[in-house]
Amino acid sequence: MSIYRNAIWFLNGIQQYTRKGYAAASKDFETKDLEVSVVGRSFLITGANSGIGKATAMAIAKKGGTVHLVCRNKDKAEEAKSEIVSESGNAEVYVHVVDMSQTRKVWEFAEAFKKEHPSLNVLINNAGCMIHKRELNAEGLEMNFATNTMGVYILTQSLIPLLQKSRDPRVITVSSGGMLVQNLRVDDLQSEKDHFDGVMVYAQNKRQQVVLTEHWAKANPVIHFSVMHPGWVDTPAVSTAMPQFHQMMGDRLRSVDQGADTVVWLALSRAAARKSSGQFFQDRKSVPTHLPLAWTHSSAEEIHSFITQLETLARAVQSQHDLKGHTDTSVPQFV
């Protein structure tokens, strides 16, 4: 079944996820959807110094939004900021240096951001990684899981109170169509049991993001949640993590602006806000989260187990923080 599923997915991808797929889909786009001004609205984007994150930040800055770039590398972040300010003419661009793989640091950043800013209208979870050997972060979490899932969970969960008191709040998570070949594996969140395959671990994390988005949408009706697939995009991350795929696909890969288009549409347009919360998008349309006949659906028990495990890991991070003498009465409950 998995070989069949992977083959169907790849053939589907050649048709839809490439530059050619974007050209076909974009014929149905409404140009007026992005004829908006977002002056006075604030946007936080992780992984914003290159690729899809940077293209998204640039597009939002050009529409007048206040943009918070959350990046791991200070020099690259400042370089991206200078470029965005120069090209957009918008000086409301701010850099925050945070490594999304360092779980406690993510939580500390989110808590500090809540204290320093009265509102946040849109959170864009874009940062991600694909590491091909099993490595652990400072908290003992597998690095792909720590970045792609735990970082997204802790940042989003911590910022929900700030989002809830802001106007037209939205959370967008950049996932991947690769998640279609994975079912949620609640018995091995940190990839300890089988042979470690970075590509499949990444795909599993991306399935986890979809399940999280659906969970958040039900639990927080005030906020509009969405998760999306950008297509196969020519980014520095893809060329580094998947060099053979990058070379094989060549100029069939989408540009970063094409990859960012649906993120920008979900973040800015009124049309996106009218869609039901919790959906998976590709080229401005909601699409199924499972391939036909695929055994990738999760039971309610599996989803509950997954969320409970994330809550437990988050509380452990808080406990480590408190034990180091940083006790804070405003610690959020990750539920």
Backbone torsions as a table, in degrees:
resi	resn	phi	psi	omega
1	MET	NA	-39.3	-177.1
2	SER	-68.3	-34.7	178.1
3	ILE	-65.3	-44.1	177.4
4	TYR	-60.5	-45.1	-177.6
5	ARG	-62.0	-44.9	-179.3
6	ASN	-64.6	-39.2	-179.8
7	ALA	-66.2	-45.2	177.8
8	ILE	-60.0	-43.2	-179.4
9	TRP	-61.6	-45.5	-176.8
10	PHE	-66.4	-43.8	178.6
11	LEU	-62.6	-39.8	175.8
12	ASN	-61.7	-42.1	-179.5
13	GLY	-63.4	-41.3	178.8
14	ILE	-58.9	-36.7	179.7
15	GLN	-76.6	-40.8	-168.2
16	GLN	-109.6	-33.1	-168.8
17	TYR	-89.5	-7.6	-175.5
18	THR	-88.0	179.7	175.0
19	ARG	-58.3	-40.0	178.6
20	LYS	-63.4	-41.0	178.1
21	GLY	-62.9	-39.4	178.1
22	TYR	-65.3	-42.5	-179.4
23	ALA	-59.4	-41.0	179.9
24	ALA	-68.2	-45.8	-177.5
25	ALA	-67.2	-36.8	-173.9
26	SER	-68.7	-14.7	176.5
27	LYS	-62.6	-24.1	-179.3
28	ASP	-95.6	0.2	-178.8
29	PHE	-70.1	143.6	173.7
30	GLU	-93.9	111.2	-177.5
31	THR	-62.1	-30.8	-178.5
32	LYS	-67.8	-17.3	179.1
33	ASP	-57.2	-33.9	-177.2
34	LEU	-105.1	13.9	173.4
35	GLU	-87.4	71.3	-175.2
36	VAL	-134.5	159.4	169.5
37	SER	-116.0	133.8	179.4
38	VAL	-120.2	32.1	174.7
39	VAL	-58.1	131.3	179.7
40	GLY	93.1	-11.1	176.4
41	ARG	-97.9	143.9	-177.0
42	SER	-111.9	143.5	-174.9
43	PHE	-133.1	129.6	176.5
44	LEU	-112.4	124.3	-175.4
45	ILE	-125.4	122.5	176.6
46	THR	-88.1	152.4	-179.3
47	GLY	60.5	47.4	-167.3
48	ALA	-100.9	7.5	-177.1
49	ASN	-94.0	-3.3	177.2
50	SER	-157.5	172.2	172.4
51	GLY	58.7	-141.2	-176.8
52	ILE	-62.3	-39.1	-179.1
53	GLY	-61.9	-45.1	179.9
54	LYS	-67.7	-42.1	178.7
55	ALA	-62.3	-38.1	177.4
56	THR	-65.7	-45.6	179.6
57	ALA	-60.2	-42.2	179.6
58	MET	-62.5	-46.3	-178.7
59	ALA	-62.7	-40.1	-179.5
60	ILE	-70.6	-41.1	178.4
61	ALA	-61.2	-38.1	179.2
62	LYS	-65.7	-22.9	177.7
63	LYS	-92.4	3.8	174.0
64	GLY	95.6	3.0	-178.5
65	GLY	-71.2	153.4	170.9
66	THR	-83.8	123.3	-170.8
67	VAL	-116.9	126.3	174.9
68	HIS	-106.0	114.8	179.4
69	LEU	-91.7	117.5	177.0
70	VAL	-104.4	111.9	-172.6
71	CYS	-136.4	156.6	-179.8
72	ARG	-82.9	-36.3	-173.5
73	ASN	-105.6	114.7	-174.8
74	LYS	-61.8	-44.0	-177.5
75	ASP	-63.6	-45.7	179.3
76	LYS	-65.8	-35.5	179.0
77	ALA	-65.6	-44.8	179.9
78	GLU	-65.2	-36.1	177.6
79	GLU	-64.8	-43.6	178.1
80	ALA	-63.6	-42.7	179.4
81	LYS	-58.7	-47.5	-179.1
82	SER	-59.0	-42.3	-179.8
83	GLU	-65.7	-42.8	-179.1
84	ILE	-65.8	-45.7	179.7
85	VAL	-62.3	-44.3	-178.5
86	SER	-63.2	-46.5	-175.5
87	GLU	-77.8	-33.3	-177.0
88	SER	-90.1	-22.9	-174.4
89	GLY	73.9	12.6	-178.1
90	ASN	-107.4	116.4	-177.7
91	ALA	-86.1	-5.7	-176.7
92	GLU	-83.2	61.9	179.9
93	VAL	-128.7	126.7	-172.8
94	TYR	-127.8	143.6	-178.6
95	VAL	-104.9	134.7	172.8
96	HIS	-127.9	122.6	-178.0
97	VAL	-91.8	109.2	-178.4
98	VAL	-143.5	132.1	173.1
99	ASP	-93.1	111.7	-175.3
100	MET	-67.4	-10.1	177.1
101	SER	-85.2	-13.2	-178.6
102	GLN	-97.1	95.7	-166.6
103	THR	-56.1	-47.5	-178.6
104	ARG	-65.3	-38.2	179.1
105	LYS	-64.0	-36.2	178.3
106	VAL	-63.5	-46.0	-179.8
107	TRP	-63.4	-44.1	179.9
108	GLU	-61.6	-40.9	177.5
109	PHE	-61.6	-47.5	-177.6
110	ALA	-61.3	-42.5	179.1
111	GLU	-63.7	-42.0	179.4
112	ALA	-67.5	-39.8	-179.2
113	PHE	-61.7	-40.8	178.7
114	LYS	-60.4	-37.4	-178.3
115	LYS	-73.2	-32.8	-172.6
116	GLU	-89.0	-18.4	-174.3
117	HIS	-126.5	131.9	-177.1
118	PRO	-73.3	-20.5	-179.5
119	SER	-155.8	162.5	171.9
120	LEU	-147.8	119.9	-176.1
121	ASN	-87.3	-38.0	-175.8
122	VAL	-140.2	129.2	172.7
123	LEU	-109.3	127.8	178.2
124	ILE	-118.4	107.4	178.4
125	ASN	-84.7	94.2	-176.0
126	ASN	-110.4	-30.7	-176.0
127	ALA	-59.0	141.1	177.6
128	GLY	-160.3	168.3	176.7
129	CYS	-148.9	157.7	173.0
130	MET	-134.3	100.6	-179.4
131	ILE	-104.8	133.0	-169.4
132	HIS	-92.7	-0.2	171.8
133	LYS	-131.8	154.5	-173.3
134	ARG	-75.9	113.9	177.6
135	GLU	-127.3	153.8	-178.6
136	LEU	-114.2	150.0	175.2
137	ASN	-89.2	-174.1	-176.1
138	ALA	-61.4	-26.8	179.9
139	GLU	-90.7	3.8	178.8
140	GLY	82.8	17.3	179.2
141	LEU	-97.6	142.7	177.1
142	GLU	-59.1	137.0	-166.9
143	MET	-64.1	-40.0	178.1
144	ASN	-64.5	-47.0	178.4
145	PHE	-61.6	-42.5	-178.7
146	ALA	-60.5	-42.1	-177.2
147	THR	-79.7	-52.9	-170.5
148	ASN	-78.0	-29.0	-176.2
149	THR	-115.5	-57.3	-174.7
150	MET	-67.4	-40.4	177.9
151	GLY	-62.2	-43.2	177.8
152	VAL	-63.6	-43.6	-178.3
153	TYR	-63.2	-50.4	-175.3
154	ILE	-68.6	-43.0	179.6
155	LEU	-62.5	-48.0	-178.0
156	THR	-65.4	-49.1	-176.9
157	GLN	-61.3	-38.5	179.8
158	SER	-68.6	-33.6	-175.5
159	LEU	-91.2	-5.6	179.8
160	ILE	-55.2	-44.4	178.8
161	PRO	-59.2	-37.5	178.5
162	LEU	-70.0	-41.7	177.9
163	LEU	-63.1	-41.6	-176.5
164	GLN	-60.5	-30.5	-179.1
165	LYS	-95.0	11.1	178.7
166	SER	-105.8	158.8	-177.9
167	ARG	-77.8	134.7	177.1
168	ASP	47.1	59.5	-176.2
169	PRO	-76.8	143.8	-178.7
170	ARG	-140.8	148.2	172.5
171	VAL	-129.0	124.1	-179.9
172	ILE	-121.2	129.3	177.9
173	THR	-116.5	128.2	179.0
174	VAL	-85.0	108.3	-178.7
175	SER	-103.3	-143.6	179.7
176	SER	-159.7	145.4	175.0
177	GLY	-63.2	-15.8	176.9
178	GLY	-59.9	-22.6	-179.3
179	MET	-65.4	-19.3	-178.7
180	LEU	-64.1	-21.5	-179.7
181	VAL	-92.3	4.0	-176.8
182	GLN	-120.8	138.6	166.0
183	ASN	-101.1	152.7	-178.3
184	LEU	-61.8	124.4	-179.0
185	ARG	-109.2	91.8	-173.9
186	VAL	-77.0	-13.3	-178.3
187	ASP	-90.0	-0.5	-176.8
188	ASP	-154.9	57.3	-175.7
189	LEU	-61.4	-26.7	-175.1
190	GLN	-110.0	21.6	170.1
191	SER	53.6	51.7	-178.8
192	GLU	-97.8	-19.4	-167.0
193	LYS	-89.0	-45.6	-174.0
194	ASP	-101.9	179.4	172.9
195	HIS	-55.1	134.5	-175.9
196	PHE	-82.1	115.4	178.4
197	ASP	-121.1	107.2	-174.8
198	GLY	-56.2	-37.2	-179.1
199	VAL	-65.9	-43.1	-179.4
200	MET	-72.7	-33.8	176.4
201	VAL	-63.8	-43.4	177.1
202	TYR	-59.6	-46.3	179.5
203	ALA	-61.7	-38.4	177.5
204	GLN	-64.3	-43.3	176.7
205	ASN	-59.8	-37.4	-179.2
206	LYS	-70.9	-33.2	171.5
207	ARG	-64.5	-41.0	178.7
208	GLN	-59.8	-38.7	178.8
209	GLN	-63.9	-37.5	178.9
210	VAL	-66.1	-44.6	179.1
211	VAL	-63.3	-42.0	178.0
212	LEU	-60.4	-44.3	-179.5
213	THR	-60.9	-43.3	178.8
214	GLU	-64.1	-39.4	178.1
215	HIS	-64.9	-47.6	-179.0
216	TRP	-62.2	-39.2	-178.7
217	ALA	-60.9	-39.3	179.0
218	LYS	-72.2	-38.4	-174.5
219	ALA	-79.9	-22.3	-174.7
220	ASN	-133.0	75.4	-174.9
221	PRO	-65.0	-16.6	-179.7
222	VAL	-73.0	-27.2	-175.7
223	ILE	-100.9	139.7	175.4
224	HIS	-91.2	114.7	179.6
225	PHE	-103.6	140.9	172.6
226	SER	-148.9	158.8	177.9
227	VAL	-135.9	147.1	-172.0
228	MET	-145.8	160.2	174.1
229	HIS	-111.2	121.6	-177.5
230	PRO	-80.2	-6.0	-171.2
231	GLY	90.6	-174.4	176.9
232	TRP	-89.6	110.9	-167.8
233	VAL	-117.2	142.3	178.9
234	ASP	-81.5	87.3	179.9
235	THR	-119.9	160.4	174.9
236	PRO	-56.6	-36.8	-178.7
237	ALA	-63.9	-41.9	-179.7
238	VAL	-67.9	-43.0	-179.0
239	SER	-65.0	-31.6	179.4
240	THR	-79.3	-47.0	-173.9
241	ALA	-80.1	-30.8	-176.7
242	MET	-133.9	65.4	-173.7
243	PRO	-60.9	-37.8	-179.3
244	GLN	-67.7	-44.0	177.5
245	PHE	-61.9	-43.9	-179.2
246	HIS	-59.9	-43.9	-179.1
247	GLN	-69.1	-42.0	-178.3
248	MET	-63.7	-42.6	-176.1
249	MET	-78.4	-32.9	174.8
250	GLY	52.3	-128.7	-175.3
251	ASP	-78.8	5.5	172.0
252	ARG	-78.8	-17.0	177.8
253	LEU	-67.2	148.0	177.8
254	ARG	-72.3	156.6	171.3
255	SER	-74.6	163.6	179.7
256	VAL	-64.5	-34.0	178.4
257	ASP	-66.2	-38.2	176.6
258	GLN	-66.8	-40.4	178.1
259	GLY	-65.5	-33.7	-177.6
260	ALA	-83.0	-15.3	-171.3
261	ASP	-52.0	-48.8	-176.8
262	THR	-71.0	-31.6	175.0
263	VAL	-61.4	-48.0	-179.3
264	VAL	-62.6	-43.9	178.8
265	TRP	-60.9	-43.7	178.6
266	LEU	-66.4	-32.4	-177.4
267	ALA	-79.6	-31.7	-169.5
268	LEU	-110.7	-35.2	-167.1
269	SER	-81.1	148.5	173.6
270	ARG	-70.6	-31.4	-180.0
271	ALA	-60.3	-39.8	-179.7
272	ALA	-65.8	-40.0	-178.3
273	ALA	-65.6	-22.1	178.4
274	ARG	-79.6	-13.4	177.7
275	LYS	-75.7	153.3	177.8
276	SER	-61.5	141.3	178.1
277	SER	-70.2	148.1	174.5
278	GLY	94.2	7.4	-175.3
279	GLN	-92.2	164.0	179.5
280	PHE	-105.0	125.3	-173.7
281	PHE	-116.0	149.4	173.7
282	GLN	-146.8	122.6	-179.4
283	ASP	51.4	51.6	174.7
284	ARG	65.9	13.2	177.4
285	LYS	-126.5	144.2	173.9
286	SER	-75.2	137.4	-178.1
287	VAL	-130.3	159.9	-179.6
288	PRO	-61.5	150.2	178.2
289	THR	-94.9	6.8	177.9
290	HIS	-140.2	144.0	174.0
291	LEU	-73.2	156.4	176.8
292	PRO	-57.8	134.7	176.9
293	LEU	64.7	12.6	-178.1
294	ALA	-85.6	141.7	-179.9
295	TRP	-91.3	61.0	-175.6
296	THR	-118.1	5.8	178.9
297	HIS	-74.4	146.2	179.0
298	SER	-106.2	146.2	175.8
299	SER	-81.4	163.2	177.0
300	ALA	-59.9	-36.1	179.8
301	GLU	-66.1	-40.7	179.5
302	GLU	-65.7	-41.9	179.3
303	ILE	-64.6	-42.9	178.1
304	HIS	-61.2	-42.4	178.9
305	SER	-62.1	-44.2	-180.0
306	PHE	-60.1	-50.6	-179.1
307	ILE	-63.6	-40.7	179.6
308	THR	-62.3	-40.9	178.6
309	GLN	-64.3	-39.2	177.8
310	LEU	-65.5	-41.8	177.7
311	GLU	-59.6	-43.8	-178.8
312	THR	-63.5	-44.6	179.0
313	LEU	-64.3	-39.1	179.4
314	ALA	-64.7	-42.4	179.1
315	ARG	-65.2	-33.9	178.1
316	ALA	-64.7	-37.6	177.6
317	VAL	-65.4	-42.9	177.0
318	GLN	-60.7	-42.4	-178.9
319	SER	-63.1	-42.1	177.5
320	GLN	-60.0	-41.3	179.4
321	HIS	-61.7	-46.4	-178.3
322	ASP	-66.5	-37.2	-179.4
323	LEU	-65.8	-23.5	-179.9
324	LYS	-85.5	9.1	174.8
325	GLY	88.0	19.3	179.7
326	HIS	-108.7	36.6	-176.8
327	THR	-55.3	132.8	-176.3
328	ASP	-136.1	124.4	-178.1
329	THR	-70.2	-12.2	-178.0
330	SER	-94.3	14.0	-179.1
331	VAL	-55.7	124.4	-179.4
332	PRO	-76.8	152.6	174.5
333	GLN	-92.5	122.1	-177.2
334	PHE	-82.8	81.5	178.4
335	VAL	-131.0	NA	NA
